[in-house]
Amino acid sequence: MSFLLELQSVIRRYQSGEEGLDLLKHISLKIHSMKLELVAIIVTSGLDKSTLINI
C-alpha cells in the first residue's frame, strides 16, 4: 500500500548550549488515501502539533 505521507521515528530536538530539549520523540505517522482528502491532526493543546506540521 502506498502512503500519502509516512514518517518513522521522527525526533525534533532544539539545542541550547550543551543542553537539548526533545519536543518530538520517535513519532511515527502513516496517512494513506485513495484520493485527495482533508486530513486533520487533533490533540490536546501544547502537544507540539505545530512542530510536527513544520517538519
N, CA and C atoms as an extended XYZ file, in Angstrom:
165
Properties=species:S:1:pos:R:3:atomname:S:1:resname:S:1:resid:I:1 pbc="F F F"
N         0.843       -1.176        0.000 N   MET     1
C         0.000        0.000        0.000 CA  MET     1
C         0.890        1.242        0.000 C   MET     1
N         0.571        2.199       -0.811 N   SER     2
C         1.339        3.444       -0.824 CA  SER     2
C         0.695        4.464        0.119 C   SER     2
N         1.530        5.321        0.641 N   PHE     3
C         1.065        6.301        1.608 CA  PHE     3
C         1.203        7.702        1.035 C   PHE     3
N         0.256        8.542        1.378 N   LEU     4
C         0.324        9.952        1.024 CA  LEU     4
C         1.453       10.616        1.811 C   LEU     4
N         1.607       10.193        3.063 N   LEU     5
C         2.659       10.702        3.945 CA  LEU     5
C         3.050        9.602        4.912 C   LEU     5
N         4.353        9.419        5.104 N   GLU     6
C         4.825        8.439        6.079 CA  GLU     6
C         6.035        9.011        6.810 C   GLU     6
N         5.962        9.020        8.134 N   LEU     7
C         7.071        9.437        8.986 CA  LEU     7
C         7.391        8.277        9.916 C   LEU     7
N         8.676        7.996       10.107 N   GLN     8
C         9.070        6.906       11.004 CA  GLN     8
C        10.134        7.394       11.972 C   GLN     8
N         9.856        7.240       13.244 N   SER     9
C        10.797        7.564       14.333 CA  SER     9
C        11.378        8.976       14.216 C   SER     9
N        10.515        9.942       13.996 N   VAL    10
C        10.949       11.335       13.869 CA  VAL    10
C        11.291       11.891       15.248 C   VAL    10
N        12.420       12.564       15.324 N   ILE    11
C        12.848       13.222       16.554 CA  ILE    11
C        13.116       14.688       16.226 C   ILE    11
N        12.591       15.582       17.029 N   ARG    12
C        12.862       17.013       16.852 CA  ARG    12
C        13.477       17.521       18.141 C   ARG    12
N        14.725       17.956       18.048 N   ARG    13
C        15.472       18.405       19.224 CA  ARG    13
C        15.953       19.835       18.993 C   ARG    13
N        15.760       20.663       19.999 N   TYR    14
C        16.300       22.013       19.986 CA  TYR    14
C        17.508       22.022       20.902 C   TYR    14
N        18.612       22.557       20.413 N   GLN    15
C        19.858       22.589       21.156 CA  GLN    15
C        20.059       23.983       21.738 C   GLN    15
N        20.410       24.048       22.996 N   SER    16
C        20.719       25.315       23.657 CA  SER    16
C        21.995       25.098       24.465 C   SER    16
N        23.132       25.460       23.876 N   GLY    17
C        24.418       25.186       24.516 CA  GLY    17
C        24.640       23.689       24.562 C   GLY    17
N        24.935       23.177       25.748 N   GLU    18
C        25.130       21.728       25.894 CA  GLU    18
C        23.827       21.012       26.205 C   GLU    18
N        22.809       21.766       26.559 N   GLU    19
C        21.514       21.177       26.891 CA  GLU    19
C        20.661       21.019       25.633 C   GLU    19
N        19.909       19.937       25.568 N   GLY    20
C        19.000       19.710       24.457 CA  GLY    20
C        17.591       19.490       24.968 C   GLY    20
N        16.626       19.904       24.188 N   LEU    21
C        15.228       19.734       24.551 CA  LEU    21
C        14.542       18.957       23.437 C   LEU    21
N        14.091       17.732       23.737 N   ASP    22
C        13.378       16.925       22.758 CA  ASP    22
C        11.906       17.305       22.773 C   ASP    22
N        11.407       17.809       21.639 N   LEU    23
C         9.995       18.145       21.538 CA  LEU    23
C         9.196       16.985       20.966 C   LEU    23
N         9.780       16.280       20.035 N   LEU    24
C         9.149       15.079       19.475 CA  LEU    24
C        10.111       13.926       19.700 C   LEU    24
N         9.597       12.799       20.183 N   LYS    25
C        10.437       11.625       20.429 CA  LYS    25
C         9.852       10.423       19.710 C   LYS    25
N        10.519        9.985       18.653 N   HIS    26
C        10.178        8.772       17.920 CA  HIS    26
C         8.702        8.740       17.494 C   HIS    26
N         8.277        9.814       16.833 N   ILE    27
C         6.908        9.908       16.320 CA  ILE    27
C         6.833        9.171       14.983 C   ILE    27
N         5.866        8.280       14.848 N   SER    28
C         5.613        7.597       13.578 CA  SER    28
C         4.182        7.885       13.161 C   SER    28
N         3.998        8.107       11.866 N   LEU    29
C         2.697        8.502       11.339 CA  LEU    29
C         2.573        7.997        9.914 C   LEU    29
N         1.448        7.409        9.586 N   LYS    30
C         1.165        6.991        8.210 CA  LYS    30
C        -0.213        7.505        7.826 C   LYS    30
N        -0.277        8.220        6.720 N   ILE    31
C        -1.550        8.710        6.196 CA  ILE    31
C        -1.690        8.126        4.799 C   ILE    31
N        -2.736        7.369        4.603 N   HIS    32
C        -2.969        6.808        3.274 CA  HIS    32
C        -4.350        7.222        2.801 C   HIS    32
N        -4.474        7.355        1.517 N   SER    33
C        -5.730        7.825        0.952 CA  SER    33
C        -5.848        7.315       -0.480 C   SER    33
N        -7.038        6.951       -0.860 N   MET    34
C        -7.300        6.531       -2.234 CA  MET    34
C        -7.457        7.747       -3.144 C   MET    34
N        -7.825        8.870       -2.563 N   LYS    35
C        -7.992       10.110       -3.317 CA  LYS    35
C        -7.592       11.262       -2.408 C   LYS    35
N        -7.510       12.452       -2.956 N   LEU    36
C        -7.161       13.620       -2.162 CA  LEU    36
C        -8.262       13.923       -1.154 C   LEU    36
N        -7.905       13.955        0.122 N   GLU    37
C        -8.866       14.200        1.184 CA  GLU    37
C        -8.279       15.178        2.190 C   GLU    37
N        -9.124       15.724        3.020 N   LEU    38
C        -8.698       16.586        4.110 CA  LEU    38
C        -8.225       15.707        5.263 C   LEU    38
N        -7.072       16.052        5.830 N   VAL    39
C        -6.518       15.301        6.953 CA  VAL    39
C        -6.347       16.269        8.124 C   VAL    39
N        -6.771       15.852        9.304 N   ALA    40
C        -6.649       16.698       10.495 CA  ALA    40
C        -5.856       15.974       11.572 C   ALA    40
N        -5.024       16.730       12.282 N   ILE    41
C        -4.314       16.216       13.446 CA  ILE    41
C        -4.924       16.920       14.651 C   ILE    41
N        -5.600       16.157       15.485 N   ILE    42
C        -6.318       16.737       16.618 CA  ILE    42
C        -5.780       16.127       17.914 C   ILE    42
N        -5.138       16.951       18.704 N   VAL    43
C        -4.637       16.526       20.016 CA  VAL    43
C        -4.790       17.695       20.989 C   VAL    43
N        -4.562       17.434       22.248 N   THR    44
C        -4.656       18.454       23.280 CA  THR    44
C        -3.671       19.591       23.021 C   THR    44
N        -4.050       20.777       23.400 N   SER    45
C        -3.202       21.950       23.247 CA  SER    45
C        -1.863       21.734       23.955 C   SER    45
N        -0.782       22.192       23.304 N   GLY    46
C         0.541       22.110       23.910 CA  GLY    46
C         1.296       20.834       23.622 C   GLY    46
N         0.809       19.999       22.705 N   LEU    47
C         1.486       18.733       22.412 CA  LEU    47
C         2.284       18.779       21.106 C   LEU    47
N         2.721       19.962       20.703 N   ASP    48
C         3.653       20.158       19.586 CA  ASP    48
C         3.107       19.772       18.218 C   ASP    48
N         1.825       20.045       17.981 N   LYS    49
C         1.266       19.854       16.634 CA  LYS    49
C         2.021       20.713       15.624 C   LYS    49
N         2.266       21.956       15.970 N   SER    50
C         2.960       22.877       15.065 CA  SER    50
C         4.359       22.370       14.731 C   SER    50
N         5.054       21.829       15.706 N   THR    51
C         6.389       21.275       15.462 CA  THR    51
C         6.314       20.134       14.471 C   THR    51
N         5.346       19.253       14.625 N   LEU    52
C         5.179       18.131       13.702 CA  LEU    52
C         4.831       18.617       12.302 C   LEU    52
N         3.920       19.551       12.190 N   ILE    53
C         3.486       20.052       10.886 CA  ILE    53
C         4.610       20.783       10.167 C   ILE    53
N         5.498       21.439       10.891 N   ASN    54
C         6.583       22.215       10.272 CA  ASN    54
C         7.777       21.374        9.831 C   ASN    54
N         7.750       20.092       10.086 N   ILE    55
C         8.876       19.231        9.681 CA  ILE    55
C         8.847       19.016        8.186 C   ILE    55
